[in-house]
């Protein structure tokens, strides 16, 4: 379940779309509000009839009948009030559940450039606090609607049943009352929206500080982090103070008291003139008094509603920020005759869409033959990892084409493309799950025998034996219980398990010692047979044993060949190993 921005073009439509999915519950809430509101204004009318037609006339039979009627109406009102509240809360919970699932599903399919810009703390706040506020808005929405229903029914009863003169006297107050309600809503809205942002800022700073606790302590930056967090808390406090100032000028309640007072005085005059009965006087003023409780509830219900709309706006803007990366491909499945050739054809790519951004690649072209082992080397920042991300379609090039087996990678199903490319990243990410679950992440249905086999191949089994819980050991957040080398071996096993047709090793043995590197290299020699392999590394052994080496510099290919050829012909390649080897003299071919 993902957001379709082609059909839903605003946060209001998005909100109504989710409400429309619960038509029965929404109908139940509106029916309940109507019955509760009608019964509330009906009770004062019955009380007026009791005074005029039973008490003043001493009609016992009529008194008993009217008292029975008022008891029935009162019971109906209380039962419907309870049911409406329960249905409203269930509607809020169901909508929150659907929105949260849609949020997670949509975020999962956002392209990597979306996650480059997004802040983890902000996304966590959206998925928790903002959605909870939308739930509260829906659950308490009835309290915002009650007064408007009751105002309409009050005017109808005053005009049609009680006394039109009192209706005309009350009308200006009711108009002012409605104006103040909308004015209060208008003034509280900016503070409600800012509260979402300031709350998110607190979550972002807190998340950054906790995630980087080791760095904070290493640089003794506790005081700096304390000041940053203190500033976000002050901003949150200042916004709440402004919100409370607006709430302190809540005039609708004052307007209701003035309407009750003026109507009571005028109705008393009419009674003394014998143009109004005591029962109608009582009924009129009791009806106006019934507006006091809903008006008091609207004080905080409006705040909930404005906060809810602000949360809807934030969620919708995040969900619609980038298009999903999944598009309908021309091919319905992966080719059974896939061999593994790779071709970059005039590829140009830059991070961001700004025209002034310097491109990482400009018209980059090269070809990797099937089953070749190709090493990609070059200085930091030359685009080695970016090249891999383009191949995995984590980013899309602005110009040019990338082909696998002679077919544009955009024509392959995205899931199939990534499933057949094994990527062992440089910055290893492990989930806070067991070692076994991390290895089987790309193949959840893998058997324990399969997991054990690739674990032994990647030299994972030898350190797993040291844990009392073995493969069921929880690795901690981002794998904090494992060393750098152990995390890399788990990542290698994870890639091995999927049996990919193209294998990409992005500096995958940078955190292991020489002995472990030798073991993993032997394992890699077995695994890379009959598959195309790209190796991004500075390790001499991995480079020397490659079939072909591509040297990148400033996003361009400056040299290609095998190890011995490049030592003699490429100064850039020689510079990479200058500290490790006694190099031959550079020979330059004369043209």
Backbone torsions as a table, in degrees:
resi	resn	phi	psi	omega
1	UNK	NA	106.0	-177.9
2	UNK	-125.8	156.2	-178.9
3	UNK	-70.6	130.3	175.9
4	UNK	-102.8	99.7	-176.5
5	UNK	-73.0	-12.5	176.4
6	UNK	-72.9	-30.6	-179.4
7	UNK	-98.4	-31.8	-177.3
8	UNK	-111.9	107.9	-169.0
9	UNK	-107.7	3.5	178.2
10	UNK	-154.3	161.9	-178.9
11	UNK	-68.8	-27.3	176.7
12	UNK	-65.1	-44.1	178.1
13	UNK	-65.3	-37.9	178.6
14	UNK	-62.4	-43.9	179.1
15	UNK	-63.5	-47.3	-179.8
16	UNK	-65.2	-32.7	177.7
17	UNK	-60.5	-43.7	-179.3
18	UNK	-72.0	-34.5	175.5
19	UNK	-65.9	-38.7	-178.6
20	UNK	-63.8	-23.8	178.1
21	UNK	-71.2	-14.0	179.4
22	UNK	-119.3	50.7	-173.9
23	UNK	-56.1	-41.9	-176.9
24	UNK	-63.6	-43.5	-179.6
25	UNK	-67.8	-42.0	179.0
26	UNK	-62.0	-43.8	177.7
27	UNK	-61.2	-42.2	178.5
28	UNK	-60.5	-39.8	178.7
29	UNK	-64.4	-46.0	-178.5
30	UNK	-67.0	-39.3	176.1
31	UNK	-63.3	-42.9	179.1
32	UNK	-63.0	-43.9	178.5
33	UNK	-60.5	-42.7	-179.1
34	UNK	-62.6	-45.8	-179.1
35	UNK	-66.1	-44.8	-179.4
36	UNK	-63.0	-44.7	-179.0
37	UNK	-64.8	-44.2	-179.8
38	UNK	-63.4	-41.9	179.8
39	UNK	-66.6	-33.0	178.5
40	UNK	-64.1	-44.8	-178.6
41	UNK	-80.8	-19.2	179.3
42	UNK	-74.5	-34.3	-178.7
43	UNK	-59.6	-46.4	175.8
44	UNK	-59.8	-36.6	178.5
45	UNK	-63.1	-42.7	179.2
46	UNK	-65.4	-39.4	177.3
47	UNK	-60.6	-40.9	176.4
48	UNK	-61.8	-40.4	178.0
49	UNK	-65.8	-37.3	177.9
50	UNK	-61.0	-43.4	-179.3
51	UNK	-65.0	-48.7	-174.7
52	UNK	-76.7	-39.0	-169.8
53	UNK	-105.5	-4.6	-179.3
54	UNK	-129.4	-54.6	-176.7
55	UNK	-69.8	-49.7	-177.2
56	UNK	-70.8	-24.0	179.6
57	UNK	-100.7	-2.7	-179.5
58	UNK	56.2	38.1	-179.9
59	UNK	-93.1	97.7	-175.1
60	UNK	-65.7	-42.2	-178.4
61	UNK	-62.3	-43.0	179.1
62	UNK	-66.7	-36.7	179.0
63	UNK	-62.7	-44.9	-179.7
64	UNK	-64.7	-41.8	179.3
65	UNK	-63.5	-43.9	-179.1
66	UNK	-70.3	-37.3	177.0
67	UNK	-64.8	-39.1	176.7
68	UNK	-63.5	-40.2	179.6
69	UNK	-64.5	-43.1	-178.4
70	UNK	-67.2	-32.4	176.9
71	UNK	-67.0	-43.1	178.8
72	UNK	-62.9	-46.5	179.7
73	UNK	-62.0	-40.1	-179.9
74	UNK	-63.9	-42.7	178.4
75	UNK	-64.3	-44.1	178.3
76	UNK	-59.7	-43.6	-179.2
77	UNK	-61.2	-45.1	-178.3
78	UNK	-67.3	-42.3	179.2
79	UNK	-64.0	-46.2	-178.5
80	UNK	-68.4	-33.5	177.0
81	UNK	-62.0	-44.3	179.4
82	UNK	-66.1	-46.1	-178.4
83	UNK	-64.8	-40.9	179.3
84	UNK	-62.7	-41.7	178.9
85	UNK	-63.0	-43.8	-179.1
86	UNK	-66.6	-42.5	178.7
87	UNK	-64.6	-40.3	178.5
88	UNK	-61.9	-42.6	178.7
89	UNK	-67.2	-38.7	178.0
90	UNK	-66.7	-39.2	176.1
91	UNK	-60.5	-43.1	178.4
92	UNK	-62.1	-43.1	-179.9
93	UNK	-65.6	-43.1	-179.9
94	UNK	-65.0	-41.5	179.9
95	UNK	-66.6	-42.1	177.7
96	UNK	-61.0	-42.8	179.4
97	UNK	-60.7	-47.4	-178.4
98	UNK	-65.8	-41.5	179.9
99	UNK	-65.8	-40.3	-179.3
100	UNK	-66.0	-40.2	178.4
101	UNK	-66.0	-41.9	178.2
102	UNK	-64.1	-40.4	178.6
103	UNK	-59.6	-48.8	-178.7
104	UNK	-63.9	-45.7	-178.6
105	UNK	-62.5	-41.6	-178.1
106	UNK	-68.0	-43.7	-179.8
107	UNK	-62.8	-36.7	-179.8
108	UNK	-59.3	-32.9	-174.7
109	UNK	-100.7	9.5	175.0
110	UNK	-73.4	146.9	178.0
111	UNK	-67.7	165.1	-175.3
112	UNK	-63.5	-29.9	-179.9
113	UNK	-64.0	-27.9	175.1
114	UNK	-65.3	-46.0	-178.3
115	UNK	-71.1	-25.1	175.0
116	UNK	-63.4	-33.9	-176.9
117	UNK	-89.6	-30.3	-174.3
118	UNK	-73.4	151.6	175.4
119	UNK	-104.9	131.3	-176.2
120	UNK	-58.0	-43.7	-179.9
121	UNK	-61.6	-37.5	179.6
122	UNK	-68.0	-42.1	178.4
123	UNK	-64.3	-37.9	177.2
124	UNK	-65.1	-39.9	177.7
125	UNK	-64.5	-39.6	178.4
126	UNK	-63.3	-44.0	-175.9
127	UNK	-74.2	-16.2	-177.2
128	UNK	-116.4	-73.2	-173.9
129	UNK	-64.0	-49.1	-175.8
130	UNK	-64.0	-41.8	179.7
131	UNK	-69.4	-33.2	176.6
132	UNK	-66.0	-35.6	178.6
133	UNK	-68.1	-37.5	175.7
134	UNK	-63.1	-40.9	175.6
135	UNK	-57.4	-46.8	-179.7
136	UNK	-62.6	-40.7	178.7
137	UNK	-59.9	-44.9	-179.0
138	UNK	-68.8	-42.7	-178.8
139	UNK	-62.4	-38.7	-177.6
140	UNK	-98.3	4.5	-178.3
141	UNK	-59.0	-31.0	179.8
142	UNK	-61.2	-35.2	-178.9
143	UNK	-68.5	-24.6	176.1
144	UNK	-79.5	-31.3	-176.4
145	UNK	-83.4	-31.9	-177.5
146	UNK	-47.0	-53.6	-175.0
147	UNK	-59.2	-37.6	-179.0
148	UNK	-68.4	-40.8	174.4
149	UNK	-60.0	-43.9	-174.6
150	UNK	-70.3	-36.1	176.6
151	UNK	-61.3	-45.5	-179.8
152	UNK	-62.7	-46.2	-179.4
153	UNK	-68.1	-33.4	177.5
154	UNK	-62.4	-46.9	179.4
155	UNK	-63.2	-41.2	179.3
156	UNK	-61.9	-45.0	-179.7
157	UNK	-67.2	-38.4	178.9
158	UNK	-64.5	-40.3	-177.3
159	UNK	-78.2	-46.9	-171.6
160	UNK	-84.1	-31.4	-169.3
161	UNK	-117.0	-41.2	-170.8
162	UNK	-96.5	-92.0	-175.8
163	UNK	-147.2	121.4	-176.3
164	UNK	-65.9	-28.8	179.5
165	UNK	-65.0	-42.6	178.2
166	UNK	-67.5	-32.0	177.1
167	UNK	-64.6	-41.7	179.5
168	UNK	-67.7	-35.1	177.3
169	UNK	-69.0	-38.9	-178.1
170	UNK	-76.2	-26.7	-173.1
171	UNK	-54.8	-48.9	-179.7
172	UNK	-59.5	-39.3	179.2
173	UNK	-64.5	-38.5	-179.4
174	UNK	-68.6	-37.5	176.3
175	UNK	-61.8	-45.6	178.0
176	UNK	-63.5	-38.8	178.8
177	UNK	-58.8	-48.2	179.7
178	UNK	-65.2	-39.2	178.4
179	UNK	-60.1	-46.3	-178.7
180	UNK	-65.3	-32.9	177.0
181	UNK	-62.3	-47.0	-179.7
182	UNK	-71.1	-33.7	177.3
183	UNK	-65.8	-41.2	177.8
184	UNK	-62.9	-42.4	178.2
185	UNK	-61.2	-42.4	-179.1
186	UNK	-64.2	-40.8	-176.2
187	UNK	-77.2	-29.3	-177.9
188	UNK	-82.6	-21.0	-174.4
189	UNK	-58.1	-47.7	-179.2
190	UNK	-61.0	-36.4	-179.7
191	UNK	-70.4	-36.2	177.8
192	UNK	-65.5	-41.4	178.4
193	UNK	-66.2	-41.9	-180.0
194	UNK	-65.8	-31.2	179.4
195	UNK	-62.8	-36.9	177.4
196	UNK	-62.6	-43.0	-177.4
197	UNK	-68.9	-45.8	-178.4
198	UNK	-65.6	-36.3	175.5
199	UNK	-63.6	-41.9	178.9
200	UNK	-63.7	-39.7	179.6
201	UNK	-62.4	-39.4	176.4
202	UNK	-60.8	-43.7	-179.7
203	UNK	-64.6	-39.1	-179.1
204	UNK	-64.9	-49.0	-179.1
205	UNK	-63.4	-41.5	179.7
206	UNK	-63.7	-44.9	-179.0
207	UNK	-63.8	-43.8	178.8
208	UNK	-61.9	-43.8	-176.9
209	UNK	-66.7	-42.0	-179.5
210	UNK	-71.0	-40.9	-179.9
211	UNK	-66.5	-33.9	-179.5
212	UNK	-101.1	31.3	-176.0
213	UNK	-56.9	-40.4	-178.4
214	UNK	-65.0	-41.5	179.3
215	UNK	-67.3	-42.2	179.4
216	UNK	-57.5	-45.6	-178.6
217	UNK	-70.5	-37.1	-178.5
218	UNK	-62.6	-35.9	-178.7
219	UNK	-100.6	12.7	-178.5
220	UNK	44.5	49.0	-176.7
221	UNK	-102.6	24.2	-178.9
222	UNK	-59.3	-40.2	-177.7
223	UNK	-67.5	-39.9	177.2
224	UNK	-61.4	-45.3	178.9
225	UNK	-65.7	-36.3	177.9
226	UNK	-62.7	-41.4	179.3
227	UNK	-65.9	-41.4	178.3
228	UNK	-62.4	-44.6	-179.5
229	UNK	-67.4	-39.3	179.5
230	UNK	-60.9	-38.4	-179.7
231	UNK	-66.5	-40.9	178.0
232	UNK	-65.5	-36.4	178.2
233	UNK	-67.5	-39.3	177.9
234	UNK	-64.2	-41.6	177.7
235	UNK	-61.4	-41.5	177.9
236	UNK	-63.0	-43.0	179.8
237	UNK	-63.9	-45.7	-178.3
238	UNK	-61.7	-38.2	177.9
239	UNK	-65.3	-39.3	178.8
240	UNK	-66.6	-35.4	177.5
241	UNK	-64.3	-44.2	177.1
242	UNK	-61.4	-37.8	178.3
243	UNK	-64.0	-42.5	-179.6
244	UNK	-67.1	-33.2	177.4
245	UNK	-64.4	-40.2	176.1
246	UNK	-65.0	-42.3	-179.1
247	UNK	-65.0	-30.3	179.5
248	UNK	-68.9	-16.2	177.5
249	UNK	-107.4	51.2	178.7
250	UNK	-89.7	95.9	-171.4
251	UNK	-85.8	-18.0	-178.5
252	UNK	-55.5	-38.9	-179.4
253	UNK	-64.5	-40.5	176.6
254	UNK	-62.5	-39.1	179.3
255	UNK	-62.9	-40.0	178.7
256	UNK	-64.4	-42.2	179.0
257	UNK	-63.2	-40.7	177.3
258	UNK	-64.5	-40.8	179.0
259	UNK	-63.5	-42.6	179.1
260	UNK	-63.0	-45.4	-178.5
261	UNK	-62.8	-48.1	-178.9
262	UNK	-65.5	-42.8	179.5
263	UNK	-63.9	-38.5	178.9
264	UNK	-64.3	-44.0	179.7
265	UNK	-63.6	-46.8	-178.2
266	UNK	-66.5	-41.3	-179.4
267	UNK	-66.2	-32.9	175.6
268	UNK	-63.7	-40.4	177.1
269	UNK	-61.1	-44.5	179.7
270	UNK	-63.1	-35.8	178.6
271	UNK	-64.4	-45.1	178.5
272	UNK	-65.3	-25.8	176.4
273	UNK	-85.9	2.9	-178.5
274	UNK	59.0	29.2	175.8
275	UNK	-107.6	4.7	-179.3
276	UNK	-150.3	137.9	179.6
277	UNK	-85.2	158.9	177.9
278	UNK	-64.6	-34.5	179.1
279	UNK	-63.9	-42.3	178.6
280	UNK	-67.9	-38.3	175.8
281	UNK	-58.2	-48.0	-178.9
282	UNK	-64.1	-45.4	-178.2
283	UNK	-62.5	-43.7	-178.4
284	UNK	-60.5	-48.3	-176.3
285	UNK	-73.1	-32.0	175.9
286	UNK	-67.7	-35.1	177.0
287	UNK	-63.3	-43.6	178.3
288	UNK	-65.3	-36.1	178.9
289	UNK	-65.2	-31.7	179.0
290	UNK	-63.5	-16.0	177.7
291	UNK	-78.2	-12.0	-175.3
292	UNK	-67.3	-49.8	-178.3
293	UNK	-62.6	-48.9	177.2
294	UNK	-61.0	-34.9	179.1
295	UNK	-67.2	-37.9	175.4
296	UNK	-64.8	-38.7	178.7
297	UNK	-69.1	-32.4	-178.1
298	UNK	-68.6	-19.2	177.1
299	UNK	-55.6	-48.3	179.4
300	UNK	-95.8	-22.4	178.2
301	UNK	-66.8	-35.2	177.1
302	UNK	-64.1	-41.7	178.6
303	UNK	-61.4	-42.8	176.8
304	UNK	-61.6	-40.7	-176.8
305	UNK	-68.3	-43.9	179.4
306	UNK	-66.4	-38.7	176.4
307	UNK	-63.6	-39.5	179.8
308	UNK	-64.6	-42.7	178.2
309	UNK	-66.2	-38.3	177.0
310	UNK	-63.2	-40.5	178.1
311	UNK	-65.6	-40.5	176.9
312	UNK	-59.5	-43.2	-179.6
313	UNK	-63.0	-44.8	180.0
314	UNK	-63.2	-43.9	-178.9
315	UNK	-65.1	-47.3	-178.5
316	UNK	-62.4	-42.8	-179.8
317	UNK	-61.3	-38.2	178.1
318	UNK	-70.5	-40.5	-178.0
319	UNK	-69.8	-30.0	-177.0
320	UNK	-99.3	7.9	-174.0
321	UNK	-64.4	-40.6	-179.6
322	UNK	-133.3	146.2	175.4
323	UNK	-68.5	151.0	174.2
324	UNK	-59.7	150.2	-179.4
325	UNK	-82.2	-6.8	-178.0
326	UNK	-89.4	120.7	175.0
327	UNK	-127.3	154.2	-176.1
328	UNK	-67.6	117.4	-178.7
329	UNK	-83.6	165.7	177.2
330	UNK	-75.7	-33.1	-179.9
331	UNK	-93.5	140.2	-178.5
332	UNK	-89.2	-18.1	-179.4
333	UNK	-154.1	171.5	-179.6
334	UNK	-73.4	143.0	-178.2
335	UNK	-68.1	133.3	177.5
336	UNK	-73.5	-20.5	-179.6
337	UNK	-99.7	23.5	-178.1
338	UNK	-65.8	130.7	-178.7
339	UNK	-111.1	-29.4	173.7
340	UNK	112.6	19.4	175.7
341	UNK	-74.6	143.7	-179.6
342	UNK	-126.0	135.4	177.4
343	UNK	-139.5	126.2	169.5
344	UNK	-100.6	121.4	-174.9
345	UNK	-119.8	103.3	177.7
346	UNK	52.3	49.0	-176.7
347	UNK	-84.7	127.7	174.2
348	UNK	-121.0	129.8	-178.4
349	UNK	-146.5	139.3	174.1
350	UNK	-140.2	144.0	175.0
351	UNK	-74.0	125.7	-178.5
352	UNK	88.8	162.4	-177.0
353	UNK	-104.8	8.3	179.9
354	UNK	-69.9	133.0	-178.2
355	UNK	-65.0	-25.6	-178.3
356	UNK	-84.1	-4.9	-179.6
357	UNK	-70.7	131.3	178.5
358	UNK	-72.5	124.9	-178.9
359	UNK	-68.0	143.8	175.1
360	UNK	-71.7	-42.4	176.8
361	UNK	-124.7	145.1	175.7
362	UNK	-133.7	107.9	179.9
363	UNK	54.7	46.8	179.5
364	UNK	-76.2	130.2	179.0
365	UNK	-139.3	133.4	172.0
366	UNK	-166.7	165.5	-178.2
367	UNK	-133.2	139.5	174.1
368	UNK	-117.5	124.1	-177.8
369	UNK	-77.0	158.0	178.2
370	UNK	-56.0	137.0	175.3
371	UNK	68.5	8.2	176.6
372	UNK	-74.8	149.1	171.0
373	UNK	-106.9	110.4	-174.5
374	UNK	-115.9	126.8	175.6
375	UNK	-96.4	136.5	177.2
376	UNK	-115.3	116.9	-175.4
377	UNK	-125.1	164.1	178.9
378	UNK	156.6	168.9	-179.3
379	UNK	-67.8	163.1	177.5
380	UNK	-57.9	134.4	177.3
381	UNK	88.2	7.2	-178.1
382	UNK	-83.4	-8.5	175.0
383	UNK	108.3	15.9	-176.7
384	UNK	-63.4	-51.8	-178.8
385	UNK	-68.5	-35.1	177.6
386	UNK	-60.4	-39.3	178.6
387	UNK	-57.9	-42.2	179.7
388	UNK	-65.8	-42.7	-178.8
389	UNK	-65.2	-31.6	174.8
390	UNK	-68.8	-39.4	179.6
391	UNK	-64.0	-35.4	178.5
392	UNK	-83.6	-1.2	-177.2
393	UNK	60.0	32.9	169.6
394	UNK	-73.4	-27.3	170.3
395	UNK	-130.4	157.3	176.3
396	UNK	-110.7	133.7	177.9
397	UNK	-68.7	149.6	176.9
398	UNK	-73.3	-31.8	178.5
399	UNK	-141.7	159.1	176.2
400	UNK	89.8	179.6	-173.9
401	UNK	-137.9	143.2	173.1
402	UNK	-115.4	128.2	-175.1
403	UNK	-120.3	142.2	170.4
404	UNK	-121.1	125.3	-178.0
405	UNK	58.4	29.7	179.7
406	UNK	80.6	4.8	-177.3
407	UNK	-115.8	135.5	177.6
408	UNK	-55.7	129.3	-176.4
409	UNK	-62.6	-21.0	178.1
410	UNK	-70.7	-14.1	179.0
411	UNK	-88.2	-11.1	176.5
412	UNK	-85.5	147.3	169.9
413	UNK	-58.7	131.6	-172.9
414	UNK	-60.7	-40.2	179.5
415	UNK	-62.0	-42.1	-179.5
416	UNK	-67.3	-40.3	-180.0
417	UNK	-57.7	-50.6	-176.2
418	UNK	-74.2	-27.6	179.1
419	UNK	-70.0	-28.0	-177.8
420	UNK	-96.6	4.6	174.5
421	UNK	-118.4	115.1	178.2
422	UNK	-88.5	123.6	-175.9
423	UNK	-120.5	118.8	174.8
424	UNK	-106.3	103.9	-169.8
425	UNK	-76.5	163.8	179.2
426	UNK	-75.0	-46.6	179.0
427	UNK	-94.5	93.1	-172.4
428	UNK	-65.7	131.6	174.8
429	UNK	-118.6	120.0	174.2
430	UNK	-113.8	145.0	179.3
431	UNK	-84.5	154.3	-179.7
432	UNK	-76.1	65.3	-178.7
433	UNK	-134.9	-169.1	-179.6
434	UNK	-76.9	163.2	176.3
435	UNK	-60.2	-41.6	179.8
436	UNK	-61.0	-44.0	-179.3
437	UNK	-67.6	-35.5	177.5
438	UNK	-66.6	-40.1	178.6
439	UNK	-66.2	-39.5	-176.0
440	UNK	-88.1	13.6	-174.9
441	UNK	-59.2	-40.2	-179.8
442	UNK	-83.4	-8.5	-179.9
443	UNK	-145.5	77.3	-172.8
444	UNK	-59.6	-24.7	-178.1
445	UNK	-90.7	13.2	-179.1
446	UNK	-66.0	144.1	178.2
447	UNK	-81.1	164.2	177.8
448	UNK	-64.5	-30.9	178.3
449	UNK	-66.1	-40.7	178.6
450	UNK	-65.9	-41.8	179.3
451	UNK	-63.2	-43.7	-179.5
452	UNK	-64.4	-38.1	-177.8
453	UNK	-64.4	-48.3	-179.0
454	UNK	-72.5	-28.8	176.9
455	UNK	-64.7	-40.0	177.2
456	UNK	-68.6	-37.6	180.0
457	UNK	-63.9	-38.4	-178.1
458	UNK	-92.7	11.5	178.1
459	UNK	64.1	29.1	176.7
460	UNK	-84.0	-35.1	-172.1
461	UNK	-61.2	-32.9	-175.2
462	UNK	-67.0	-31.4	177.0
463	UNK	-93.7	-20.3	177.0
464	UNK	-64.4	-33.1	-179.1
465	UNK	-62.0	-21.6	-178.9
466	UNK	-78.3	-15.5	178.4
467	UNK	-88.7	138.4	-178.4
468	UNK	-64.3	-31.4	-178.2
469	UNK	-96.7	4.4	175.0
470	UNK	58.1	-130.0	-177.4
471	UNK	-71.9	-10.7	177.4
472	UNK	-91.2	10.8	178.7
473	UNK	-71.9	128.4	175.3
474	UNK	-75.1	127.4	-173.8
475	UNK	-83.1	-9.8	-178.6
476	UNK	85.4	170.8	-178.4
477	UNK	-63.2	123.9	-177.8
478	UNK	58.4	21.9	176.3
479	UNK	76.1	35.2	-175.0
480	UNK	-64.6	-20.9	-179.6
481	UNK	-80.7	-8.3	-178.7
482	UNK	-109.8	152.3	174.5
483	UNK	-75.6	171.7	179.9
484	UNK	-60.6	-42.8	179.6
485	UNK	-66.7	-38.3	179.1
486	UNK	-65.9	-40.3	178.1
487	UNK	-63.0	-40.4	-179.9
488	UNK	-66.1	-36.2	178.2
489	UNK	-68.2	-37.1	175.4
490	UNK	-63.3	-41.2	179.3
491	UNK	-64.5	-37.6	177.8
492	UNK	-65.3	-43.5	177.3
493	UNK	-61.8	-38.6	178.9
494	UNK	-60.4	-41.9	179.2
495	UNK	-71.9	-39.2	180.0
496	UNK	-59.3	-39.3	-172.0
497	UNK	-61.9	-31.9	-177.9
498	UNK	-78.1	-8.2	179.8
499	UNK	49.7	60.1	-174.8
500	UNK	-74.8	156.6	178.3
501	UNK	-87.1	-21.1	172.1
502	UNK	-124.9	131.1	-178.9
503	UNK	-117.4	130.2	179.2
504	UNK	-119.7	122.1	179.5
505	UNK	-112.8	105.8	-177.4
506	UNK	-98.2	87.4	-179.4
507	UNK	52.4	45.5	-167.5
508	UNK	-78.6	-4.8	177.0
509	UNK	-122.1	25.5	-176.0
510	UNK	-69.6	-24.4	-174.6
511	UNK	-108.3	19.6	179.6
512	UNK	-114.1	157.5	-179.9
513	UNK	-79.8	174.0	-174.2
514	UNK	-62.7	-39.6	-179.0
515	UNK	-65.0	-45.6	179.4
516	UNK	-67.3	-38.1	178.0
517	UNK	-59.4	-40.1	179.7
518	UNK	-64.8	-40.4	178.8
519	UNK	-64.9	-45.4	-179.1
520	UNK	-66.2	-37.3	179.0
521	UNK	-61.7	-39.7	177.2
522	UNK	-65.3	-39.9	177.7
523	UNK	-64.6	-40.3	179.3
524	UNK	-64.1	-37.4	178.7
525	UNK	-58.5	-35.7	178.0
526	UNK	-74.4	-38.3	-173.6
527	UNK	-75.4	-36.8	-173.2
528	UNK	-77.8	-2.8	177.6
529	UNK	-62.3	135.4	175.3
530	UNK	61.1	33.9	172.6
531	UNK	-151.5	148.7	177.8
532	UNK	-75.0	134.3	-175.3
533	UNK	-131.1	129.8	171.9
534	UNK	-109.5	128.6	-177.8
535	UNK	-120.6	118.5	174.0
536	UNK	-105.6	111.8	-173.4
537	UNK	-162.4	163.4	170.0
538	UNK	-113.2	3.7	-179.8
539	UNK	-75.9	124.4	-173.0
540	UNK	-60.9	-41.1	-176.8
541	UNK	-61.8	-45.5	-178.3
542	UNK	-64.4	-35.5	-178.9
543	UNK	-73.0	-45.3	-175.8
544	UNK	-63.5	-33.1	-176.9
545	UNK	-86.6	2.8	179.3
546	UNK	-78.9	150.3	178.3
547	UNK	-68.6	-33.4	-176.0
548	UNK	-150.3	148.0	-179.1
549	UNK	-124.9	131.9	175.7
550	UNK	-112.0	125.4	-179.5
551	UNK	-102.1	120.1	178.5
552	UNK	-103.5	145.2	174.1
553	UNK	-154.4	124.9	-178.2
554	UNK	53.6	37.8	176.1
555	UNK	77.7	10.0	179.6
556	UNK	-125.1	154.6	175.2
557	UNK	-84.7	117.6	-178.2
558	UNK	-103.6	-13.0	178.3
559	UNK	-164.5	150.8	175.5
560	UNK	-142.3	151.7	177.2
561	UNK	148.3	-169.9	175.5
562	UNK	-93.3	179.7	-172.8
563	UNK	-59.5	-51.1	-176.7
564	UNK	-64.4	-40.3	179.0
565	UNK	-62.1	-45.2	-176.0
566	UNK	-70.7	-31.0	177.0
567	UNK	-60.7	-34.3	-178.0
568	UNK	-87.9	-26.4	-170.1
569	UNK	-111.3	-17.7	-172.6
570	UNK	-120.5	116.1	177.2
571	UNK	-66.9	-37.0	179.0
572	UNK	-63.7	-40.5	178.9
573	UNK	-68.9	-40.1	178.3
574	UNK	-61.7	-36.3	-177.7
575	UNK	-65.4	-30.7	-179.9
576	UNK	-63.3	-36.4	-175.5
577	UNK	-111.3	11.8	-175.6
578	UNK	-59.1	-29.2	-178.2
579	UNK	-83.7	-10.9	-172.3
580	UNK	-111.1	-19.2	-171.4
581	UNK	-130.0	153.6	166.8
582	UNK	-88.0	109.3	-168.7
583	UNK	-95.4	148.0	175.6
584	UNK	-73.9	166.6	177.5
585	UNK	-65.3	143.8	179.1
586	UNK	-73.2	128.4	177.1
587	UNK	-110.1	132.7	-179.0
588	UNK	-113.5	125.5	179.6
589	UNK	-71.8	134.1	177.7
590	UNK	-86.2	135.2	179.4
591	UNK	-87.8	NA	NA
